[in-house]
Amino acid sequence: NVTDDDGGIYVETGTLLIDNTTISGNISGLEGAGVLIYDVTVSATIQNNTVISNNVASSNFSGGAGIWFDGIKLTVTDTTITDNSSVSDGGAVYIEGGSVSFSNVTINDNDTQESGGGIYQRSNTTVEISNTDITGNTAADGGGGIRNNQGKLTVKDLSVIDGNTANGEACGGGISFLGDEVGHTTTITDSTISNNKCTDGGGYGAGVFADDGDPDATLTVTNTLITGNINENSFGGGIATYGATMTIEKSLITDNTAEYDAGVGAYQPTTIRNTTISGNTATVGSAGGIGFEDNVTHELYNVTITNNSSPVVGGMVVRTNVALNIYNSIIAGNQGTSPDCLEVDSNPTSVVVDFRSVPSILENSTGCNPQNDSALLQVDPQLENLADNGGFTNTHAIPITSPAYNASGASATTDDQRGVSAVGIRDLGAFEYTGDDSTLTVTVTNPANNSTKQYVNELTVTFSKNVLNDGSPDAANNTANYLLVERGTNSSFDTLSCAGGVATDDVNITIDSANYNSGTKTATLGVNGGTALPDGKYR
């Protein structure tokens, strides 16, 4: 169908049900080429394998080539909206008013010459996206996947925003958000934001961007993976805010790329808790992990920032009248001229990196001037590789030998990125060590079991996993945890375990020292006062 106004279906009163229907190939000279719902009294449902595809809205006034909605309530379930094209905002869907929910929907390969390649929502609208894939959409301006323009947006329940592309200053390849007052919100929970791009125009936030607005608006991300997003020409690969106040919790931001601030661009008040920022790359300047700026205060609680890189600073850069408060966090193992931290300001006293007199690890402080750092540790935290350790997103585990183990102080979180509760004292960073469930095996490897050796004054014991090395009753460097006996005159070993002690006529041999190496998981035991053991058989 071809029309100067609406295309396939036009409704301006009553209710509408579209069930197991294909709406395709319609052209509108105005908006809503596929479905146009144009009255605030209308409720509509689109469901059951409906396909809305290859519709074109050719007006530069208003878009929504697949669906244009201004009613009370629109519910879309089990539907595919694909290959629609709009000159104006909303390549697939334009929401002018009301409340809209998408559940188990695919919105893919739509495009617009303006904003919102997949979805465009106006002010005072509410949009909820659940278990929905928004992929491969393109916007010439902001919001390749979604553009939230002063509305309330929720993305949740395993939704995927992947492979979308946008340009312009308000880029947000996956999601672009403008909020300038209380009630303007974007909330992302239990979802994935991946492989989105900003390609031209110097726009920010290839994965998610809250553009110029007001800190009364909020951008909240919880239990979400932000990965593989690329900003080719500007700041913020994974997520960035220049408007809304940003909160990130229990999330993983990894493998994102930008010219600057590849993981996170924090340019309005930002709080991050129980989150890992790892493996992000800034190609031109600082920072690989996270950049802070713009005359505001930011806070980190039990955050792990590691393995990020840039030519200048790998971990974090703090610019321009910023106060950064850090609690119980790990910043270590990043790559750059200043590996972990850099302060940048013409007036150095206007930048404050404050460790609040509670423990954290900043492995390399080159380029930083930490304040209130009496409990700060400049050590290797022994982070393990990023891996699936349970939970929605991967984490860097720590061994029991890490200096981060049981080291948190005031203001520590009560659980970790995975939602695992603290065991006793909370560990530093985003991961809580709760014990290794694998079976510990302990083997004498030098001399090997059932071997013959001519001169023995020390033994090597090998452990299958790392163990305590703090001299405590359960530690590998506590000599009380070892027993060496020589077979007695009855020519048999009667001593069967350390717990039972030396039995009958077996002879106890003194263990003088126990030195544990966590790198090799071995303990070297000095025996018999350094004198070679007499000829005999030993257990």
PLY file of the C-alpha trace (Angstrom):
ply
format ascii 1.0
element vertex 539
property float x
property float y
property float z
element edge 538
property int vertex1
property int vertex2
end_header
0.00 0.00 0.00
1.13 3.53 -0.78
-0.29 6.62 0.90
0.60 10.20 1.72
-0.26 9.55 5.40
-0.57 6.06 6.90
0.36 2.88 5.08
-0.80 -0.60 6.13
-3.08 -0.17 9.18
-4.47 3.07 10.63
-6.36 3.19 13.96
-7.64 6.25 15.82
-10.27 4.80 18.17
-11.10 1.64 20.14
-8.77 -1.35 20.50
-6.57 -3.19 18.03
-5.38 -6.83 17.96
-2.84 -7.95 15.37
-2.30 -11.72 15.62
-0.07 -13.97 13.49
-0.06 -11.41 10.69
2.45 -10.13 8.14
2.53 -6.37 7.46
5.04 -5.72 4.72
6.01 -3.48 1.84
3.87 -0.46 2.73
4.96 3.12 2.00
3.80 6.23 3.84
4.54 9.81 2.90
4.22 10.78 6.56
4.63 8.21 9.38
3.62 4.73 10.50
3.96 2.97 7.17
3.22 -0.44 8.70
0.94 0.40 11.66
-0.21 3.89 12.68
-2.07 4.24 16.00
-3.05 7.86 16.38
-5.23 8.51 19.40
-4.56 8.62 23.12
-7.62 6.43 23.79
-6.39 3.41 21.80
-4.98 0.21 23.30
-3.29 -2.28 20.99
-1.73 -5.75 21.04
0.61 -7.19 18.43
1.44 -10.87 18.99
1.89 -14.49 17.90
4.53 -14.59 15.17
3.51 -11.32 13.58
6.06 -9.91 11.12
6.33 -6.19 10.32
8.90 -5.76 7.56
10.12 -3.70 4.61
7.90 -0.72 5.29
9.07 2.82 4.42
8.16 6.15 6.07
9.45 8.79 3.67
8.55 12.02 5.50
11.14 14.11 7.30
8.45 15.15 9.77
7.89 11.89 11.70
9.05 8.34 11.24
8.23 4.94 12.73
8.27 2.98 9.50
7.16 -0.24 11.21
4.98 1.13 14.03
3.99 4.70 15.00
2.18 4.80 18.35
0.38 7.51 20.34
-2.16 5.67 22.46
-2.66 4.39 26.01
-0.97 1.00 25.91
0.78 -1.05 23.25
1.85 -4.64 24.01
4.13 -6.38 21.52
5.01 -10.07 22.03
6.49 -12.84 19.88
6.91 -10.47 16.95
9.63 -9.62 14.41
10.10 -6.03 13.21
12.72 -6.00 10.48
14.10 -4.17 7.45
11.96 -1.07 7.87
13.32 2.34 6.83
12.44 5.88 7.90
13.65 9.28 6.83
12.81 10.68 10.27
13.18 9.29 13.82
12.38 5.65 14.53
13.49 3.29 11.80
11.32 0.48 13.19
9.21 2.02 15.98
8.30 5.58 16.95
6.56 6.10 20.32
4.89 9.48 20.63
2.89 8.80 23.80
1.64 6.19 26.22
3.18 2.99 27.52
4.75 0.29 25.33
6.11 -3.14 26.25
8.13 -5.54 24.10
8.57 -9.17 25.17
10.28 -11.88 23.13
10.54 -9.53 20.17
13.20 -9.22 17.48
13.89 -5.72 16.13
16.64 -6.00 13.55
18.15 -4.41 10.45
16.01 -1.27 10.48
17.40 2.18 9.66
16.69 5.88 9.97
18.28 9.02 8.61
17.81 10.60 12.04
17.67 8.97 15.53
16.53 5.63 16.88
17.32 2.99 14.30
15.31 0.40 16.23
13.14 2.40 18.65
12.60 6.12 19.21
10.62 7.21 22.29
9.48 10.73 23.05
9.13 12.54 26.39
6.62 11.29 28.95
6.52 7.81 27.43
7.27 4.55 29.22
8.96 1.69 27.38
9.76 -1.75 28.83
11.89 -4.20 26.86
12.09 -7.79 28.11
13.86 -10.81 26.60
14.13 -8.92 23.31
16.88 -8.72 20.68
17.57 -5.32 19.12
20.29 -5.98 16.56
21.86 -4.59 13.42
19.90 -1.33 13.33
21.37 1.95 12.02
20.78 5.62 12.83
22.44 8.53 11.05
22.23 10.41 14.37
21.89 9.07 17.94
20.69 5.68 19.14
21.45 2.96 16.65
19.36 0.53 18.69
17.26 2.82 20.90
16.89 6.57 21.39
15.22 7.55 24.68
14.39 11.24 24.39
13.24 12.30 27.87
11.20 9.19 28.61
11.37 6.21 30.95
13.14 3.19 29.46
13.71 -0.24 31.02
15.76 -2.97 29.33
15.74 -6.27 31.24
15.46 -10.07 31.37
18.20 -11.23 29.01
17.60 -8.61 26.37
20.41 -8.16 23.84
21.34 -4.84 22.21
23.93 -5.95 19.65
25.60 -4.77 16.46
23.78 -1.45 16.10
25.44 1.65 14.58
24.94 5.38 15.11
26.67 8.67 14.34
26.49 12.26 15.54
27.31 13.86 18.89
24.54 11.99 20.72
25.79 8.71 19.31
25.01 5.83 21.68
25.44 3.05 19.15
23.37 0.70 21.30
21.31 3.13 23.40
21.27 6.94 23.39
19.50 8.76 26.23
18.60 12.40 26.78
17.20 13.15 30.22
16.94 16.57 31.82
14.74 16.16 34.89
13.65 13.75 37.62
11.67 10.88 36.07
13.72 10.71 32.89
15.39 7.33 33.32
17.19 4.55 31.50
17.50 1.31 33.48
19.35 -1.74 32.14
19.24 -5.01 34.09
20.30 -8.61 33.33
21.09 -7.76 29.73
23.89 -7.60 27.17
25.08 -4.48 25.31
27.56 -5.70 22.71
29.31 -4.93 19.42
27.64 -1.57 18.84
29.48 1.25 17.03
29.85 5.01 16.81
31.40 5.70 13.42
31.32 9.46 12.66
30.65 12.86 14.19
32.64 12.66 17.41
29.78 11.16 19.40
30.20 9.45 22.76
29.32 6.03 24.20
29.33 3.31 21.56
27.43 0.94 23.85
25.34 3.36 25.93
25.43 7.17 26.07
23.51 9.66 28.21
24.03 12.90 26.30
23.78 16.55 27.35
21.00 16.76 29.88
20.80 17.08 33.64
22.10 14.97 36.56
18.53 14.81 37.90
17.98 12.18 35.21
19.38 8.71 35.95
21.19 6.01 34.00
21.33 2.74 35.98
23.04 -0.47 34.88
22.85 -3.66 36.96
24.00 -7.23 36.32
24.81 -6.45 32.71
27.56 -7.31 30.23
28.90 -4.41 28.15
31.40 -5.79 25.63
32.88 -5.39 22.18
31.54 -1.89 21.53
33.68 0.40 19.33
33.83 4.20 19.20
35.94 4.99 16.17
36.36 8.74 16.68
35.74 9.84 20.24
35.24 9.09 23.94
33.50 6.16 25.60
33.60 2.71 24.07
31.40 0.82 26.53
29.28 3.41 28.35
29.43 7.15 28.97
27.39 9.94 30.50
27.49 13.67 29.86
24.02 14.26 31.28
22.39 11.78 33.64
23.75 10.64 36.99
25.14 7.16 36.38
25.14 4.08 38.63
26.74 0.78 37.60
26.47 -2.34 39.78
27.43 -6.02 39.46
28.38 -5.66 35.82
31.28 -6.47 33.51
32.65 -3.86 31.09
35.20 -5.57 28.87
36.83 -5.59 25.44
35.48 -2.18 24.38
37.48 0.21 22.20
37.54 4.00 21.82
40.03 6.75 21.11
39.68 7.80 24.78
38.04 6.31 27.91
37.39 2.98 26.25
35.54 1.23 29.07
33.65 4.01 30.86
33.37 7.77 30.35
32.18 9.27 33.65
31.50 12.97 32.98
28.59 13.39 35.39
28.31 12.01 38.97
29.02 8.29 38.76
28.89 5.52 41.35
30.23 2.06 40.53
29.88 -0.97 42.83
30.91 -4.61 42.51
31.91 -4.21 38.89
34.84 -5.36 36.75
36.36 -3.07 34.11
38.83 -5.23 32.20
40.50 -5.59 28.84
39.36 -2.30 27.29
41.61 -0.42 24.85
41.98 3.32 24.19
43.74 3.79 20.87
44.81 7.46 21.05
45.00 8.71 24.65
43.87 7.98 28.16
42.25 5.95 29.53
41.84 2.31 28.67
39.57 1.56 31.62
37.70 4.66 32.83
37.92 8.43 32.55
36.51 10.84 35.18
35.97 14.57 34.68
33.75 17.63 34.75
33.69 19.24 38.21
31.80 16.48 40.00
32.33 13.72 42.57
32.57 10.03 41.65
32.74 6.92 43.85
34.05 3.36 43.47
33.12 0.55 45.87
34.73 -2.90 45.50
35.58 -2.35 41.86
38.25 -4.23 39.90
40.03 -2.28 37.13
42.63 -4.41 35.38
44.19 -5.39 32.06
43.10 -2.18 30.31
45.50 -0.38 27.99
46.22 2.89 26.23
49.32 4.75 25.06
49.00 7.04 28.12
47.20 5.41 31.06
45.68 1.97 31.12
43.53 2.00 34.24
41.94 5.37 35.00
42.42 9.05 34.27
41.08 11.79 36.57
40.64 15.22 34.98
39.40 18.74 35.66
38.26 19.49 39.20
37.21 15.94 39.98
36.92 14.36 43.43
37.19 10.57 43.14
36.50 8.51 46.29
37.73 4.91 46.20
36.77 2.19 48.67
38.06 -1.40 48.85
38.94 -1.60 45.17
41.68 -3.05 42.97
43.40 -1.00 40.24
46.25 -3.14 38.96
47.79 -4.83 35.95
46.91 -2.12 33.42
49.22 -1.04 30.59
50.32 2.49 29.68
53.00 5.10 30.40
51.12 5.56 33.68
49.78 2.03 34.01
47.06 2.34 36.62
46.27 5.99 37.37
46.86 9.48 35.96
45.77 12.90 37.22
45.41 15.63 34.58
44.67 19.26 35.44
46.35 22.63 35.07
45.82 23.04 38.83
46.92 19.75 40.42
45.22 20.52 43.74
41.82 20.57 42.02
42.01 16.84 41.29
41.62 14.58 44.32
42.01 10.80 44.20
40.92 9.92 47.73
41.30 6.41 49.15
39.31 7.41 52.25
41.80 5.79 54.65
40.39 2.35 53.87
42.22 -0.46 52.06
42.52 -0.65 48.29
45.19 -1.89 45.90
46.77 0.59 43.48
49.64 -1.46 42.12
51.41 1.39 40.31
50.81 4.98 41.41
52.98 6.62 38.72
51.07 9.72 37.57
48.80 9.79 40.62
48.92 11.56 43.95
46.76 9.39 46.23
45.14 11.13 49.21
44.20 9.52 52.55
46.24 6.50 51.49
47.38 5.19 54.87
45.77 1.80 54.15
46.63 1.73 50.44
48.51 -1.34 49.19
50.88 -1.06 46.24
51.18 -4.78 45.52
50.29 -7.40 42.94
46.75 -8.61 43.79
47.37 -11.99 42.08
44.26 -11.68 39.94
43.37 -14.75 37.93
42.26 -14.56 34.29
38.78 -13.30 33.49
36.60 -16.39 33.66
33.18 -17.81 34.43
33.21 -18.08 38.21
29.43 -18.13 38.49
27.00 -15.25 38.22
25.68 -13.44 35.15
29.08 -12.02 34.15
32.69 -13.18 34.28
35.05 -12.08 37.04
38.74 -12.06 37.98
39.01 -14.49 40.90
41.66 -14.14 43.58
43.47 -16.99 45.35
43.57 -17.28 49.10
47.16 -16.00 48.97
46.15 -12.66 47.42
46.71 -9.53 49.53
43.12 -8.65 48.59
41.83 -11.62 50.61
39.87 -10.55 53.73
41.30 -7.03 53.36
38.30 -4.70 52.99
37.56 -1.98 55.49
34.77 0.52 56.02
32.05 0.90 53.37
32.69 -2.54 51.86
29.82 -4.11 49.93
28.11 -7.08 51.55
28.28 -9.28 48.47
30.26 -9.40 45.23
29.65 -8.97 41.50
28.12 -12.45 41.30
25.82 -11.83 44.27
27.94 -14.09 46.52
27.78 -12.94 50.14
30.97 -11.95 51.93
32.55 -14.67 54.05
33.77 -12.91 57.16
35.68 -9.84 56.04
34.91 -8.81 52.45
37.79 -9.17 49.97
39.00 -6.18 47.97
37.63 -5.80 44.46
34.60 -7.26 42.71
35.21 -10.93 43.61
34.76 -12.65 46.96
36.88 -15.72 47.66
34.72 -18.33 49.37
37.04 -21.32 49.21
38.05 -23.74 46.51
35.65 -26.68 46.28
38.11 -28.88 44.38
39.84 -31.62 46.38
43.26 -30.68 47.73
45.96 -33.25 47.02
49.37 -33.08 48.69
52.30 -35.03 47.26
55.93 -35.35 48.21
57.66 -34.70 44.89
61.31 -34.57 45.95
62.26 -37.25 46.76
59.39 -38.85 44.83
57.29 -41.55 46.45
58.91 -45.00 46.51
62.22 -43.59 45.28
65.78 -43.93 46.57
67.98 -40.90 47.16
71.47 -40.80 48.63
71.46 -37.40 50.39
68.27 -35.86 51.82
68.14 -32.83 54.10
65.01 -31.21 52.68
61.76 -32.33 51.10
59.54 -30.71 48.45
55.78 -31.01 48.91
53.47 -30.07 46.02
49.87 -28.90 46.48
47.17 -29.18 43.80
45.95 -25.63 44.51
47.08 -22.57 46.42
46.73 -22.69 50.19
47.31 -20.38 53.13
50.79 -19.01 53.73
50.26 -16.89 56.83
51.65 -19.11 59.59
48.14 -19.88 60.86
47.16 -23.38 62.06
46.02 -24.32 58.54
48.90 -22.72 56.64
51.41 -24.48 54.41
54.30 -22.68 56.13
53.36 -24.03 59.57
55.67 -26.95 60.41
53.01 -28.45 62.70
51.09 -29.50 59.60
53.75 -32.02 58.55
54.95 -35.30 60.05
58.06 -37.23 58.93
58.82 -40.61 60.46
61.44 -43.32 60.01
60.31 -46.92 60.07
61.04 -48.54 63.42
62.66 -51.80 64.46
59.54 -53.84 63.65
60.22 -53.09 59.94
56.74 -51.68 59.27
55.19 -48.20 59.24
52.71 -47.94 62.06
52.12 -44.19 61.68
49.18 -43.76 59.28
48.38 -40.02 59.46
49.44 -36.68 60.89
46.30 -36.66 63.02
47.22 -39.84 64.84
50.77 -38.76 65.65
53.82 -41.03 65.76
52.79 -44.65 66.42
54.60 -47.53 68.24
58.31 -47.69 67.40
58.35 -45.31 64.40
60.88 -42.51 64.90
59.83 -38.84 64.56
62.18 -36.71 62.41
62.25 -33.00 63.20
60.88 -30.63 60.55
62.79 -27.43 61.09
61.20 -25.10 58.54
58.45 -24.87 55.93
58.67 -22.26 53.15
55.72 -22.01 50.77
55.87 -20.68 47.18
52.41 -19.70 45.90
53.70 -19.45 42.31
54.71 -23.12 42.17
52.28 -24.28 44.88
55.15 -26.02 46.66
56.52 -26.08 50.20
60.19 -26.77 50.90
60.69 -28.52 54.23
64.02 -28.33 56.03
64.53 -31.53 58.06
66.84 -33.10 60.62
68.65 -29.88 61.49
70.08 -29.63 57.97
71.94 -32.92 58.37
71.37 -35.65 55.80
68.91 -38.31 56.92
70.53 -41.62 57.92
70.03 -44.60 55.64
66.53 -45.94 56.15
62.93 -45.84 55.00
60.82 -42.76 55.69
57.20 -41.74 55.43
0 1
1 2
2 3
3 4
4 5
5 6
6 7
7 8
8 9
9 10
10 11
11 12
12 13
13 14
14 15
15 16
16 17
17 18
18 19
19 20
20 21
21 22
22 23
23 24
24 25
25 26
26 27
27 28
28 29
29 30
30 31
31 32
32 33
33 34
34 35
35 36
36 37
37 38
38 39
39 40
40 41
41 42
42 43
43 44
44 45
45 46
46 47
47 48
48 49
49 50
50 51
51 52
52 53
53 54
54 55
55 56
56 57
57 58
58 59
59 60
60 61
61 62
62 63
63 64
64 65
65 66
66 67
67 68
68 69
69 70
70 71
71 72
72 73
73 74
74 75
75 76
76 77
77 78
78 79
79 80
80 81
81 82
82 83
83 84
84 85
85 86
86 87
87 88
88 89
89 90
90 91
91 92
92 93
93 94
94 95
95 96
96 97
97 98
98 99
99 100
100 101
101 102
102 103
103 104
104 105
105 106
106 107
107 108
108 109
109 110
110 111
111 112
112 113
113 114
114 115
115 116
116 117
117 118
118 119
119 120
120 121
121 122
122 123
123 124
124 125
125 126
126 127
127 128
128 129
129 130
130 131
131 132
132 133
133 134
134 135
135 136
136 137
137 138
138 139
139 140
140 141
141 142
142 143
143 144
144 145
145 146
146 147
147 148
148 149
149 150
150 151
151 152
152 153
153 154
154 155
155 156
156 157
157 158
158 159
159 160
160 161
161 162
162 163
163 164
164 165
165 166
166 167
167 168
168 169
169 170
170 171
171 172
172 173
173 174
174 175
175 176
176 177
177 178
178 179
179 180
180 181
181 182
182 183
183 184
184 185
185 186
186 187
187 188
188 189
189 190
190 191
191 192
192 193
193 194
194 195
195 196
196 197
197 198
198 199
199 200
200 201
201 202
202 203
203 204
204 205
205 206
206 207
207 208
208 209
209 210
210 211
211 212
212 213
213 214
214 215
215 216
216 217
217 218
218 219
219 220
220 221
221 222
222 223
223 224
224 225
225 226
226 227
227 228
228 229
229 230
230 231
231 232
232 233
233 234
234 235
235 236
236 237
237 238
238 239
239 240
240 241
241 242
242 243
243 244
244 245
245 246
246 247
247 248
248 249
249 250
250 251
251 252
252 253
253 254
254 255
255 256
256 257
257 258
258 259
259 260
260 261
261 262
262 263
263 264
264 265
265 266
266 267
267 268
268 269
269 270
270 271
271 272
272 273
273 274
274 275
275 276
276 277
277 278
278 279
279 280
280 281
281 282
282 283
283 284
284 285
285 286
286 287
287 288
288 289
289 290
290 291
291 292
292 293
293 294
294 295
295 296
296 297
297 298
298 299
299 300
300 301
301 302
302 303
303 304
304 305
305 306
306 307
307 308
308 309
309 310
310 311
311 312
312 313
313 314
314 315
315 316
316 317
317 318
318 319
319 320
320 321
321 322
322 323
323 324
324 325
325 326
326 327
327 328
328 329
329 330
330 331
331 332
332 333
333 334
334 335
335 336
336 337
337 338
338 339
339 340
340 341
341 342
342 343
343 344
344 345
345 346
346 347
347 348
348 349
349 350
350 351
351 352
352 353
353 354
354 355
355 356
356 357
357 358
358 359
359 360
360 361
361 362
362 363
363 364
364 365
365 366
366 367
367 368
368 369
369 370
370 371
371 372
372 373
373 374
374 375
375 376
376 377
377 378
378 379
379 380
380 381
381 382
382 383
383 384
384 385
385 386
386 387
387 388
388 389
389 390
390 391
391 392
392 393
393 394
394 395
395 396
396 397
397 398
398 399
399 400
400 401
401 402
402 403
403 404
404 405
405 406
406 407
407 408
408 409
409 410
410 411
411 412
412 413
413 414
414 415
415 416
416 417
417 418
418 419
419 420
420 421
421 422
422 423
423 424
424 425
425 426
426 427
427 428
428 429
429 430
430 431
431 432
432 433
433 434
434 435
435 436
436 437
437 438
438 439
439 440
440 441
441 442
442 443
443 444
444 445
445 446
446 447
447 448
448 449
449 450
450 451
451 452
452 453
453 454
454 455
455 456
456 457
457 458
458 459
459 460
460 461
461 462
462 463
463 464
464 465
465 466
466 467
467 468
468 469
469 470
470 471
471 472
472 473
473 474
474 475
475 476
476 477
477 478
478 479
479 480
480 481
481 482
482 483
483 484
484 485
485 486
486 487
487 488
488 489
489 490
490 491
491 492
492 493
493 494
494 495
495 496
496 497
497 498
498 499
499 500
500 501
501 502
502 503
503 504
504 505
505 506
506 507
507 508
508 509
509 510
510 511
511 512
512 513
513 514
514 515
515 516
516 517
517 518
518 519
519 520
520 521
521 522
522 523
523 524
524 525
525 526
526 527
527 528
528 529
529 530
530 531
531 532
532 533
533 534
534 535
535 536
536 537
537 538
